[in-house]
C-alpha cells in the first residue's frame, strides 16, 4: 500500500525503527520489546497478546523483555491508564508493518502476489505454489524499515487472540519468587541503607561517623551534604550501621507543616494559580432549590506492601541501574543530568516491585543506590528502603478540597453547577522540571530545591483538574481550579490523581441534589446523561445489583451508586456499593459495570477493576497520612492502616466489551465511583452525609451534628 492509512500512534512515531519492537529468535520464539512496564496490571501480557494477534503467531511463542534503555522503545511513563492506548496501539501498528514486510519479502521469493499469502503461527503459506517460509527463516534477510503508517492492522472481525482471557506471562515468576527487584542477587553484591533527615526541611549540622565505620562488614559511609548512607557486605550489617550512624547525627528542624486537622482551611488560604476549566455561565439561569457542600480528601500514601528497592553497578565506564520506576527513560536521563553523564553511559532496566500505581520511592531508591555504588565502583550495591523511609519520604497523593454549588429546577433538572477545587499539582516524576526530581539531590551541599509539581494538560492528563468538569449535561457549568503553589509536604501522582476526590465529590453531590428533588439517584443521573454508553453501564450495574428505585436504608444497612467516565474521555464505570454499619462502616458488596471499549484480555480487565475497587475501599474507610507541625507521624502500618483481607467486600463485575471501539484503559476508572458509592450508601443507611474522607467512625459521628448545607 502506498497511501497513508492513518497517522502513526505517537509512541511508534517517536520510536519508528521497527526492529526496536520485535526480535525473531533462532529457537522459534519472538521477543517483544515494549516501552511500558509491568506493575501488576498485566500490561506486558496484554501487549504480548496484541503482538501475537497482529503477527499471526501463537501466544506461547512470545517472550517479553522488561524495559531496558539500551534496547527498548522509549514510550515515556507507564501511567494514566494509557498503556493499551499508547503502548498497545504502538505495538499493534509496529507488528502490522513487520508482518507486511515479511509478506512482501516472501512474495518476492515465491513470485506470487502478496495478497495471496497467509500466515499460520509464523509460517507464511503460498497456496498457489504450496511453498512455505517462516519468520525465523527470513529474519536474517528482511531488513525492517521505519514505520510509515502505510499498512492497516488486522480487522477486528479477524481477531482470534485479542478478546480472549489468555494466561498472563508474569504470574509464574511471581509465584516462584523470581519476579521482584528485591529478589535480584548480583555476583558480589553489597547492601546499602540510607539515613534520612527526620523531617522534610531538616538539615544536618553535626555528625560523628567513627562508630559505624568500624562496625563488622561495613565497607563505606557515604556523605554528600545531608545525604547519608552506609554500605556493608550483608543486609543486616547495613541496617545496624544505619541505626548507629543515625544515632550520631544532629539535625536542624523547623516547624513548617500545617495543622493536619485544619487542612481544608490551610489549603484554601494558600497562594494558587487560578485555572478556569469550564464556564457556561452565559446560559440563562433557572430558579430552583440551591444547595452547597464542601468535600475533602487527606494526603494519601501509596502504601506499597514492599518498600522501594534498587540496584546500581558502576563498571567498565558505564552505570547500570535496576529500578521498579514507572518512568525508566526519565529516570536514566535524570541520573545522567545530575551526575553530568552522557545518557548513553547510563543503562536503566525495569524490574518489578510491589505495585503502587503512581510515583512512590522507586526512582529515589535508584538514585540512592547510584550514589552508594559510586563509592565502591566495580561492585554492585542493593539499596532497600525501610518501612519508615517509605511512609516518611515517598511523594504523597495531594490533599484536596472541592466546593460545590448546585441549583435544581422545579421539574427536577440541574440548572446551574458551580465548582471550585484546591490542591497541589500532582506530578513530580523525574524529568518534568529543570530542577532535580530525585530526593537525594535535594540533600547535597549544592542546595538543590525540590521541583514544583506539575500537571499534564487536559484532557489526556490533568491532575487536580482530572474529572473536575462533570460528564453530565448541565446547561450551566462553572469549574475553577486553584493549583496551590506552596508544597508543605512532598506530593506526586497517585492512582487516578484528582479524579478520585473530584468524582467522589460530584457523585456525592448528585445524590444530595437528587434527594432534594425527591428523585431516585439512578433516574436522576440518567436524565442528565445523553451518552448511550453511560446509560448502558448504569443500567448494567443496576440490573446486576438488584437496585430498587426509592429504596431506603434501615439505619444499619444501605446502598449507593457512583458513576464516571474517566477523564471524561476514557472508560465508563458505574459502581454500586452495599454497606453495613456498626462500630465501623463495612462494605459488604460492590457491583461494578465497566465499558473500556475493546478488551484485550477480559480476565486482565477484571483484575484491574477488582484491584481498583479494593484500593478505593481502603482509601475511603481507612487511609490518611498524619503529621505534626514538624514531621510525618504515619510511619508504620499501625499509624497508616489499610484494608485487611477479612474486610474485602464481595465484588461482582459486569464487563461490556465493545470491540468496534478503541481500547480505553481501565486501571483507574473505578476509584472515584467506588468512593462515591460507599459514601452514598452510608447516607442511604443512616441519613448522614459524610463529606470528608476517610469515613472513619469519628467523622460519621461528627457529621451527625453537621447541617447538610455548609
Wavefront OBJ file of the C-alpha trace (Angstrom):
o trace
v 0.000 0.000 0.000
v 1.372 3.415 -0.883
v -1.254 5.766 0.538
v -1.114 6.784 4.176
v -3.712 4.741 6.044
v -3.646 6.647 9.311
v -1.158 8.619 11.420
v 1.245 6.524 13.460
v 0.475 6.142 17.166
v 2.596 8.754 18.987
v 4.917 6.290 20.732
v 5.591 4.476 17.459
v 6.164 7.763 15.673
v 8.912 8.624 18.174
v 10.350 5.066 18.020
v 9.771 4.300 14.369
v 12.583 1.802 13.751
v 10.617 -1.454 13.664
v 13.410 -3.782 14.790
v 13.352 -1.983 18.151
v 9.956 -3.546 18.888
v 10.276 -7.178 17.806
v 13.045 -9.761 17.507
v 12.662 -13.219 15.931
v 14.801 -15.692 17.871
v 16.515 -18.764 16.421
v 14.554 -21.093 18.725
v 11.235 -20.169 17.097
v 10.217 -17.658 19.744
v 9.592 -13.925 19.404
v 10.908 -11.293 21.806
v 8.521 -8.395 22.313
v 10.067 -5.125 23.463
v 7.512 -2.732 24.866
v 8.249 0.625 26.465
v 5.520 0.070 29.069
v 6.414 -1.545 32.378
v 4.681 -4.281 34.343
v 3.496 -3.023 37.737
v 0.981 -5.762 38.431
v -1.624 -4.561 35.944
v -0.923 -7.303 33.404
v 0.088 -4.867 30.687
v 3.080 -6.848 29.443
v 0.855 -9.854 28.782
v -1.842 -7.770 27.090
v 0.670 -6.121 24.762
v 2.186 -9.541 24.011
v -1.309 -10.718 23.129
v -1.681 -7.825 20.705
v 1.685 -8.656 19.118
v 0.821 -12.331 18.727
v -2.513 -11.398 17.136
v -1.015 -8.990 14.656
v 1.908 -11.243 13.707
v -0.291 -14.341 13.414
v 1.783 -16.404 15.811
v 0.787 -18.416 18.861
v 0.820 -16.615 22.182
v 3.074 -19.337 23.582
v 5.913 -18.181 21.322
v 6.044 -14.730 22.902
v 8.890 -13.754 25.196
v 8.703 -10.346 26.839
v 11.633 -8.132 27.774
v 11.486 -5.684 30.690
v 12.017 -2.087 29.647
v 15.751 -1.576 29.102
v 17.052 1.768 27.864
v 19.732 0.040 25.781
v 17.229 -1.832 23.587
v 13.582 -0.942 24.342
v 11.493 1.786 22.695
v 11.066 4.918 24.784
v 7.335 5.178 25.488
v 7.565 7.581 28.396
v 5.923 6.760 31.706
v 3.522 3.916 32.381
v 0.646 5.920 33.824
v -2.817 7.324 33.368
v -4.461 4.028 32.340
v -2.991 4.643 28.883
v -0.689 1.672 28.385
v -3.016 -0.083 25.941
v -3.898 3.150 24.153
v -0.242 4.112 23.793
v 1.922 1.011 24.062
v -0.717 -1.394 22.794
v -1.601 0.656 19.745
v 2.068 1.322 19.031
v 2.789 -2.411 19.194
v -0.243 -3.217 17.039
v 0.853 -0.913 14.237
v 4.521 -1.937 14.508
v 3.637 -5.618 14.223
v 1.265 -4.955 11.327
v 4.099 -3.286 9.420
v 6.586 -6.022 10.377
v 4.141 -8.673 9.207
v 3.658 -6.843 5.909
v 7.428 -6.504 5.375
v 7.855 -10.270 5.740
v 4.916 -10.976 3.441
v 6.371 -8.712 0.762
v 9.739 -10.425 1.012
v 8.170 -13.880 0.870
v 6.009 -12.888 -2.113
v 9.173 -11.928 -3.986
v 10.733 -15.294 -3.260
v 7.573 -17.219 -4.168
v 6.899 -14.986 -7.209
v 3.266 -14.577 -6.184
v 1.032 -11.670 -5.260
v 1.416 -10.645 -1.624
v -2.359 -10.699 -1.096
v -2.434 -14.413 -1.877
v -0.269 -15.304 1.128
v -1.459 -16.232 4.599
v 0.349 -16.764 7.892
v -0.381 -19.554 10.358
v 1.644 -19.475 13.590
v 4.523 -17.644 11.946
v 4.594 -19.843 8.841
v 3.940 -17.981 5.587
v 1.930 -20.117 3.167
v 1.672 -19.642 -0.607
v -1.435 -21.688 -1.505
v -0.820 -21.403 -5.243
v 2.646 -22.980 -5.094
v 2.299 -24.918 -1.813
v 5.524 -23.308 -0.593
v 6.171 -22.143 2.957
v 8.673 -19.954 4.737
v 8.736 -18.866 8.355
v 9.525 -15.575 10.056
v 12.583 -17.253 11.511
v 13.876 -18.472 8.151
v 13.542 -14.973 6.700
v 14.648 -12.962 9.737
v 18.238 -12.571 8.568
v 17.127 -11.462 5.091
v 14.388 -8.963 5.931
v 15.690 -5.513 6.745
v 12.913 -3.938 8.737
v 12.250 -0.325 7.712
v 10.914 2.548 9.751
v 7.198 2.545 10.454
v 5.308 4.725 7.983
v 1.629 4.086 8.644
v 1.095 2.589 5.163
v -0.201 -0.735 6.491
v -3.571 -1.397 8.014
v -3.668 -3.586 11.147
v -5.816 -6.706 11.146
v -9.602 -6.075 11.091
v -11.306 -6.633 14.424
v -13.561 -9.319 12.970
v -10.483 -11.446 12.222
v -9.194 -11.479 15.793
v -8.575 -14.881 17.340
v -6.414 -13.932 20.360
v -7.406 -10.392 21.308
v -10.509 -10.586 23.456
v -9.534 -13.927 24.998
v -8.554 -14.437 28.649
v -5.123 -15.888 27.952
v -2.772 -16.779 30.796
v -0.590 -13.918 31.955
v 3.123 -14.210 31.284
v 4.248 -12.691 34.588
v 2.452 -14.935 37.071
v 4.842 -17.913 37.131
v 7.788 -15.783 38.229
v 5.674 -14.067 40.859
v 4.625 -17.408 42.314
v 8.211 -18.707 42.448
v 9.632 -15.500 43.938
v 11.808 -14.636 40.959
v 9.861 -11.659 39.624
v 10.720 -8.880 42.001
v 13.595 -6.465 42.257
v 14.002 -7.333 45.934
v 14.999 -10.862 44.839
v 17.770 -9.892 42.398
v 21.162 -11.111 43.625
v 24.117 -9.953 41.507
v 27.548 -11.567 41.983
v 29.494 -9.813 44.733
v 26.551 -7.596 45.603
v 26.848 -5.277 48.579
v 23.982 -3.813 50.613
v 23.197 -0.198 51.375
v 20.903 1.733 53.668
v 20.145 5.443 53.842
v 19.930 7.682 56.909
v 17.201 10.169 56.110
v 16.640 13.512 57.794
v 13.884 13.339 60.409
v 11.698 15.814 58.508
v 11.187 17.355 55.092
v 13.216 20.549 55.607
v 15.773 19.245 58.160
v 19.484 19.849 57.561
v 22.481 18.009 59.028
v 24.523 20.192 61.381
v 26.855 17.669 63.070
v 27.973 14.074 62.538
v 30.435 11.619 64.071
v 30.718 8.591 61.768
v 33.595 6.890 63.615
v 31.472 4.166 65.210
v 29.617 2.941 62.088
v 32.811 2.930 60.019
v 34.320 0.380 62.372
v 31.344 -1.962 62.564
v 31.580 -5.523 61.186
v 31.128 -5.784 57.408
v 30.904 -2.040 56.788
v 32.658 -1.085 53.573
v 31.918 2.627 53.440
v 29.992 5.524 54.939
v 28.873 7.956 52.238
v 28.100 11.619 52.885
v 27.129 14.323 50.407
v 25.830 17.286 52.377
v 22.821 15.984 54.297
v 22.704 12.788 52.249
v 23.984 9.875 54.340
v 24.324 6.196 53.540
v 26.189 3.091 54.571
v 27.455 0.123 52.550
v 28.059 -3.308 54.051
v 28.679 -6.841 52.945
v 25.405 -8.152 54.359
v 21.991 -6.563 54.664
v 21.663 -6.923 58.422
v 25.102 -5.314 58.808
v 23.954 -2.349 56.729
v 20.828 -1.949 58.875
v 22.856 -1.998 62.119
v 25.335 0.508 60.717
v 22.498 2.745 59.519
v 20.980 2.826 63.000
v 24.366 3.551 64.563
v 25.003 6.361 62.096
v 21.544 7.843 62.681
v 22.245 7.966 66.415
v 25.323 10.119 65.771
v 23.510 12.786 63.709
v 22.369 16.193 64.846
v 19.709 17.846 62.704
v 18.214 21.306 62.474
v 14.418 21.153 62.104
v 11.731 23.773 61.629
v 8.026 23.575 62.424
v 6.790 24.352 58.901
v 3.920 21.914 58.452
v 0.259 22.948 58.761
v -2.201 21.693 61.323
v -3.276 18.346 59.845
v -6.720 18.656 61.426
v -7.296 22.019 59.724
v -6.035 21.120 56.270
v -9.037 22.378 54.272
v -8.738 25.884 55.719
v -4.973 25.832 55.190
v -5.290 24.758 51.542
v -7.906 27.350 50.683
v -5.759 30.117 52.220
v -2.616 29.369 50.177
v -1.353 31.220 47.092
v -2.593 29.444 43.979
v -2.681 29.594 40.205
v -6.294 30.001 39.093
v -7.458 27.884 36.136
v -10.874 28.256 34.562
v -11.749 24.735 33.414
v -15.291 25.355 32.250
v -17.534 28.407 32.040
v -21.033 28.205 30.608
v -22.318 30.989 32.832
v -23.697 32.943 29.885
v -26.577 30.460 29.715
v -29.785 31.783 31.270
v -30.187 30.557 34.815
v -33.397 28.988 36.114
v -34.796 29.456 39.596
v -34.861 26.458 41.901
v -33.516 24.853 45.074
v -29.962 25.894 45.887
v -27.540 23.522 47.640
v -23.876 23.862 48.616
v -21.355 21.405 50.005
v -17.614 21.013 50.589
v -15.729 17.728 50.195
v -12.164 16.891 51.219
v -9.550 14.206 50.959
v -6.375 13.896 53.067
v -2.832 13.244 51.931
v -2.557 9.592 50.903
v 0.397 7.215 50.751
v 0.987 4.675 48.001
v 1.405 2.155 50.834
v 3.148 -0.487 48.741
v 3.489 -3.689 50.756
v 7.177 -3.927 49.792
v 9.371 -0.855 50.375
v 11.207 0.669 47.422
v 14.355 -1.082 46.255
v 17.029 -0.599 43.580
v 20.426 -1.859 42.416
v 23.293 0.071 40.848
v 26.631 -1.026 39.419
v 29.422 1.179 38.104
v 31.756 -0.824 35.876
v 33.625 -0.656 32.589
v 32.938 3.036 32.101
v 29.164 2.767 32.447
v 26.447 2.742 35.089
v 23.756 0.069 35.239
v 20.636 0.654 37.312
v 17.710 -1.662 38.104
v 14.511 0.015 39.318
v 10.765 -0.522 39.608
v 10.218 3.025 38.354
v 7.259 3.678 36.079
v 9.434 6.105 34.050
v 12.597 4.186 33.198
v 13.880 6.514 30.471
v 13.159 9.636 32.517
v 14.978 8.067 35.462
v 18.011 7.383 33.266
v 18.027 10.930 31.939
v 17.626 12.466 35.396
v 20.517 10.446 36.833
v 22.695 11.394 33.867
v 21.761 15.076 34.225
v 22.533 15.284 37.944
v 25.838 13.406 37.618
v 26.755 15.184 34.361
v 26.993 11.947 32.387
v 26.006 11.280 28.804
v 22.681 9.409 28.767
v 24.367 6.568 26.861
v 26.638 5.981 29.859
v 23.619 5.011 31.958
v 21.584 1.864 31.322
v 18.354 1.708 33.311
v 16.384 -1.525 33.485
v 12.957 -2.169 34.889
v 12.406 -4.896 37.449
v 9.061 -5.421 39.123
v 8.458 -4.204 42.643
v 5.455 -4.011 44.935
v 2.676 -2.320 42.964
v 1.933 1.283 43.783
v 0.160 2.810 40.734
v 1.836 6.155 40.875
v 5.097 7.824 41.858
v 6.395 6.281 45.068
v 10.015 5.969 46.222
v 11.237 3.739 43.375
v 13.112 6.459 41.464
v 14.629 7.871 44.650
v 15.865 4.459 45.786
v 17.536 4.071 42.382
v 19.472 7.298 42.808
v 20.357 6.301 46.381
v 21.848 3.084 45.018
v 23.765 5.007 42.338
v 25.341 7.342 44.914
v 26.376 4.486 47.189
v 27.672 2.347 44.328
v 29.814 5.266 43.183
v 31.814 4.843 46.408
v 32.628 1.178 45.611
v 32.967 1.217 41.827
v 33.164 -2.227 40.308
v 30.826 -3.746 42.896
v 27.014 -3.752 42.638
v 25.047 -2.245 45.504
v 21.484 -3.032 46.501
v 19.501 -0.429 48.451
v 16.148 -1.127 50.053
v 14.244 1.500 51.940
v 12.958 0.797 55.429
v 9.212 0.957 56.020
v 9.660 4.228 57.896
v 11.536 5.696 54.905
v 8.710 4.784 52.553
v 5.994 6.441 54.585
v 8.035 9.496 55.550
v 9.714 10.239 52.224
v 7.752 8.893 49.289
v 5.666 11.500 47.425
v 2.101 11.595 48.733
v -1.149 11.916 46.853
v -2.135 15.573 47.443
v -4.808 16.617 49.909
v -7.668 18.413 48.154
v -10.811 20.451 48.782
v -13.811 20.562 46.427
v -16.584 23.129 46.973
v -19.811 22.618 45.029
v -22.965 24.629 44.496
v -25.981 23.496 42.515
v -29.494 24.568 41.622
v -32.282 22.082 40.917
v -35.236 23.402 38.962
v -38.839 22.643 39.828
v -39.013 19.957 37.125
v -36.096 18.032 38.658
v -33.189 19.074 36.459
v -29.910 20.698 37.479
v -29.944 24.190 36.046
v -26.696 25.510 37.487
v -23.423 23.936 38.677
v -20.505 25.737 40.290
v -17.327 24.052 41.449
v -14.042 25.143 42.977
v -11.033 22.914 43.707
v -7.955 23.474 45.881
v -4.838 21.289 45.981
v -1.238 20.920 44.891
v -0.481 19.785 41.395
v 0.005 16.053 41.135
v 3.105 15.157 39.131
v 6.681 15.336 40.418
v 8.135 12.468 38.411
v 11.780 12.847 37.362
v 12.386 14.837 34.224
v 9.316 17.081 34.385
v 11.192 20.172 35.638
v 14.705 21.637 35.246
v 15.342 21.070 38.974
v 16.454 17.571 40.011
v 13.453 15.354 40.685
v 15.288 12.819 42.874
v 15.216 13.055 46.648
v 18.906 12.590 47.450
v 19.893 15.509 45.198
v 17.977 17.916 47.435
v 20.262 16.996 50.329
v 23.532 17.750 48.515
v 25.735 20.656 49.524
v 24.686 22.397 46.293
v 21.283 23.007 47.861
v 19.069 21.824 45.002
v 15.442 22.711 45.631
v 12.642 20.195 45.086
v 10.841 20.923 41.810
v 7.308 22.230 41.990
v 4.751 19.621 40.941
v 3.204 19.983 37.516
v 0.135 18.624 35.732
v -0.226 17.099 32.313
v -2.520 19.118 30.052
v -6.150 18.159 29.840
v -7.843 16.108 28.538
v -5.387 13.214 28.459
v -3.542 14.257 31.604
v -4.665 16.639 34.253
v -4.013 16.413 37.979
v -6.289 18.247 40.360
v -8.417 19.001 37.284
v -8.920 15.352 36.306
v -12.672 14.659 36.130
v -13.307 18.074 37.665
v -15.777 19.020 34.920
v -18.854 16.832 35.374
v -19.620 14.496 32.487
v -23.297 15.286 32.922
v -25.269 17.549 30.598
v -25.949 20.696 32.606
v -26.931 23.958 30.906
v -24.635 25.953 33.200
v -21.242 24.795 34.462
v -18.529 26.906 36.056
v -15.482 24.965 37.252
v -12.351 26.592 38.675
v -9.146 25.001 39.897
v -6.866 26.657 42.467
v -3.473 24.996 41.902
v -1.691 25.650 45.195
v 1.966 26.604 44.799
v 3.365 26.107 48.358
v 4.209 22.453 48.983
v 4.059 21.687 52.725
v 4.844 18.001 52.093
v 6.178 16.179 49.058
v 3.407 15.272 46.583
v 3.118 13.468 43.281
v 0.971 11.105 41.261
v -1.214 8.519 42.996
v -3.705 6.313 41.165
v -6.390 8.390 39.391
v -4.843 11.653 40.667
v -7.543 14.272 41.293
v -10.256 12.134 39.713
v -10.612 10.155 42.939
v -11.844 13.081 45.024
v -13.455 15.008 42.152
v -15.704 12.086 41.262
v -16.341 11.392 44.947
v -17.493 14.989 45.378
v -19.515 15.239 42.160
v -21.269 11.907 42.678
v -21.967 12.567 46.360
v -23.422 15.945 45.442
v -25.514 14.362 42.680
v -27.105 12.231 45.372
v -27.720 15.296 47.520
v -29.381 17.097 44.623
v -31.430 14.002 43.783
v -32.639 13.809 47.375
v -33.582 17.491 47.283
v -35.566 16.870 44.095
v -37.055 13.664 45.572
v -35.887 11.629 42.574
v -34.235 8.212 42.672
v -30.425 8.642 42.359
v -30.222 6.340 39.325
v -33.038 8.101 37.481
v -31.537 11.479 38.410
v -28.232 10.554 36.799
v -29.793 9.083 33.673
v -31.860 12.186 32.983
v -28.644 14.249 32.922
v -26.751 11.957 30.548
v -27.153 11.732 26.790
v -24.271 9.321 26.151
v -25.738 5.881 25.422
v -22.625 4.106 26.694
v -23.009 5.912 30.013
v -26.627 4.753 30.189
v -25.525 1.206 29.388
v -23.039 0.864 32.256
v -25.503 2.337 34.750
v -28.276 0.007 33.596
v -25.876 -2.967 33.719
v -24.774 -2.183 37.276
v -28.343 -1.578 38.419
v -29.522 -4.873 36.949
v -26.653 -6.890 38.437
v -27.005 -5.283 41.871
v -30.788 -5.604 42.003
v -31.242 -1.871 42.607
v -34.774 -0.985 43.753
v -35.774 2.620 42.949
v -36.568 4.661 46.021
v -35.269 2.070 48.488
v -34.173 3.432 51.852
v -31.695 2.037 54.352
v -32.732 0.787 57.774
v -30.203 2.645 59.899
v -27.522 -0.023 59.650
v -27.534 -1.094 56.008
v -27.678 0.912 52.815
v -26.915 1.028 49.111
v -25.373 3.737 46.941
v -24.231 4.404 43.390
v -21.397 6.279 41.723
v -20.681 6.849 38.027
v -17.913 8.452 35.959
v -16.251 8.398 32.604
v -12.568 8.505 33.483
v -11.001 11.816 32.365
v -14.317 12.353 30.521
v -12.699 10.603 27.526
v -11.737 7.212 29.000
v -13.547 4.152 30.301
v -17.072 4.237 31.677
v -17.732 2.833 35.147
v -20.809 2.553 37.321
v -20.367 1.186 40.844
v -22.995 0.191 43.394
v -21.945 -0.440 46.999
v -23.801 -2.057 49.881
v -22.688 -1.209 53.417
v -23.380 -2.468 56.919
v -22.739 -0.065 59.784
v -21.920 -0.988 63.366
v -18.869 0.348 65.213
v -17.346 0.966 61.762
v -18.514 1.040 58.160
v -18.182 -2.335 56.464
v -18.537 -2.571 52.701
v -20.390 -5.837 52.183
v -20.796 -5.968 48.422
v -19.658 -3.949 45.432
v -21.119 -4.343 41.951
v -19.458 -2.625 39.020
v -20.148 -2.338 35.307
v -17.284 -1.194 33.096
v -17.002 -0.304 29.412
v -13.386 0.112 28.346
v -14.023 -0.322 24.645
v -12.181 -3.216 23.007
v -10.952 -5.585 25.704
v -7.616 -7.259 25.055
v -7.774 -9.733 27.941
v -11.086 -9.804 29.837
v -9.540 -11.514 32.844
v -6.909 -8.773 32.991
v -9.629 -6.125 32.864
v -11.450 -7.923 35.677
v -8.266 -7.987 37.781
v -7.815 -4.253 37.339
v -11.412 -3.420 38.204
v -11.321 -5.616 41.304
v -7.982 -4.156 42.396
v -9.218 -0.610 41.893
v -12.311 -1.311 43.983
v -10.273 -2.828 46.814
v -7.796 0.053 46.878
v -10.517 2.689 46.734
v -12.405 0.950 49.543
v -9.261 1.069 51.650
v -8.800 4.775 50.905
v -12.431 5.567 51.730
v -12.601 3.668 55.004
v -9.136 3.960 56.493
v -6.279 5.784 54.813
v -4.876 9.193 55.725
v -1.350 10.482 56.296
v -0.865 12.347 59.528
v 1.880 14.704 60.693
v 2.651 17.179 63.430
v 3.988 20.675 62.751
v 7.463 19.249 62.029
v 7.359 15.614 60.890
v 5.324 12.937 59.167
v 3.971 10.791 62.021
v 2.354 8.000 59.958
v 5.420 5.744 59.619
v 4.173 2.226 60.332
v 1.205 0.049 59.405
v -0.216 0.804 62.847
v -0.110 4.524 62.021
v -1.408 4.005 58.484
v -3.855 1.073 58.441
v -5.069 -0.354 55.151
v -7.910 -2.706 54.293
v -7.446 -6.230 55.654
v -8.167 -9.387 53.677
v -11.047 -10.073 56.063
v -12.557 -6.680 55.170
v -12.556 -7.061 51.390
v -16.147 -6.888 50.100
v -17.751 -9.360 47.745
v -17.080 -7.939 44.274
v -19.142 -8.608 41.159
v -18.212 -7.069 37.819
v -20.095 -6.806 34.534
v -17.739 -6.171 31.624
v -19.183 -4.597 28.489
v -16.984 -5.439 25.515
v -17.129 -3.108 22.543
v -14.611 -4.498 20.025
v -15.696 -1.937 17.451
v -14.410 0.893 19.687
v -10.845 1.743 20.690
v -9.470 0.378 23.957
v -9.770 2.932 26.738
v -7.656 1.566 29.584
v -9.249 0.533 32.846
v -6.994 0.630 35.923
v -8.032 3.960 37.445
v -11.633 4.346 36.312
v -13.448 2.796 39.283
v -11.686 4.616 42.132
v -13.902 7.718 42.211
v -17.196 5.902 41.575
v -16.359 3.393 44.320
v -15.673 6.155 46.830
v -18.927 7.909 45.982
v -20.949 4.687 46.015
v -19.728 3.878 49.540
v -20.425 7.398 50.844
v -23.851 7.408 49.209
v -24.594 4.012 50.743
v -23.724 5.380 54.192
v -26.149 8.247 53.603
v -28.789 5.811 52.374
v -28.329 3.739 55.528
v -28.191 6.487 58.133
v -29.300 9.745 56.545
v -25.854 11.128 57.434
v -23.773 12.834 54.771
v -20.025 12.416 55.397
v -18.099 14.683 53.051
v -14.607 14.320 54.485
v -12.518 11.274 53.658
v -11.861 8.765 55.115
v -15.237 7.720 56.506
v -13.999 6.923 59.989
v -16.360 6.430 62.936
v -15.260 9.801 64.304
v -16.190 11.568 61.067
v -19.569 9.843 60.929
v -20.337 10.934 64.498
v -19.219 14.468 63.654
v -21.393 14.511 60.530
v -24.450 13.597 62.589
v -24.271 17.054 64.137
v -23.392 18.885 60.897
v -26.104 20.520 58.783
v -26.212 19.353 55.165
v -25.807 22.970 53.986
v -22.345 24.386 54.508
l 1 2 3 4 5 6 7 8 9 10 11 12 13 14 15 16 17 18 19 20 21 22 23 24 25 26 27 28 29 30 31 32 33 34 35 36 37 38 39 40 41 42 43 44 45 46 47 48 49 50 51 52 53 54 55 56 57 58 59 60 61 62 63 64 65 66 67 68 69 70 71 72 73 74 75 76 77 78 79 80 81 82 83 84 85 86 87 88 89 90 91 92 93 94 95 96 97 98 99 100 101 102 103 104 105 106 107 108 109 110 111 112 113 114 115 116 117 118 119 120 121 122 123 124 125 126 127 128 129 130 131 132 133 134 135 136 137 138 139 140 141 142 143 144 145 146 147 148 149 150 151 152 153 154 155 156 157 158 159 160 161 162 163 164 165 166 167 168 169 170 171 172 173 174 175 176 177 178 179 180 181 182 183 184 185 186 187 188 189 190 191 192 193 194 195 196 197 198 199 200 201 202 203 204 205 206 207 208 209 210 211 212 213 214 215 216 217 218 219 220 221 222 223 224 225 226 227 228 229 230 231 232 233 234 235 236 237 238 239 240 241 242 243 244 245 246 247 248 249 250 251 252 253 254 255 256 257 258 259 260 261 262 263 264 265 266 267 268 269 270 271 272 273 274 275 276 277 278 279 280 281 282 283 284 285 286 287 288 289 290 291 292 293 294 295 296 297 298 299 300 301 302 303 304 305 306 307 308 309 310 311 312 313 314 315 316 317 318 319 320 321 322 323 324 325 326 327 328 329 330 331 332 333 334 335 336 337 338 339 340 341 342 343 344 345 346 347 348 349 350 351 352 353 354 355 356 357 358 359 360 361 362 363 364 365 366 367 368 369 370 371 372 373 374 375 376 377 378 379 380 381 382 383 384 385 386 387 388 389 390 391 392 393 394 395 396 397 398 399 400 401 402 403 404 405 406 407 408 409 410 411 412 413 414 415 416 417 418 419 420 421 422 423 424 425 426 427 428 429 430 431 432 433 434 435 436 437 438 439 440 441 442 443 444 445 446 447 448 449 450 451 452 453 454 455 456 457 458 459 460 461 462 463 464 465 466 467 468 469 470 471 472 473 474 475 476 477 478 479 480 481 482 483 484 485 486 487 488 489 490 491 492 493 494 495 496 497 498 499 500 501 502 503 504 505 506 507 508 509 510 511 512 513 514 515 516 517 518 519 520 521 522 523 524 525 526 527 528 529 530 531 532 533 534 535 536 537 538 539 540 541 542 543 544 545 546 547 548 549 550 551 552 553 554 555 556 557 558 559 560 561 562 563 564 565 566 567 568 569 570 571 572 573 574 575 576 577 578 579 580 581 582 583 584 585 586 587 588 589 590 591 592 593 594 595 596 597 598 599 600 601 602 603 604 605 606 607 608 609 610 611 612 613 614 615 616 617 618 619 620 621 622 623 624 625 626 627 628 629 630 631 632 633 634 635 636 637 638 639 640 641 642 643 644 645 646 647 648 649 650 651 652 653 654 655 656 657 658 659 660 661 662 663 664 665 666 667 668 669 670 671 672 673 674 675 676 677 678 679 680 681 682 683 684 685 686 687 688 689 690 691 692 693 694 695 696 697 698 699 700 701 702 703 704 705 706 707 708 709 710
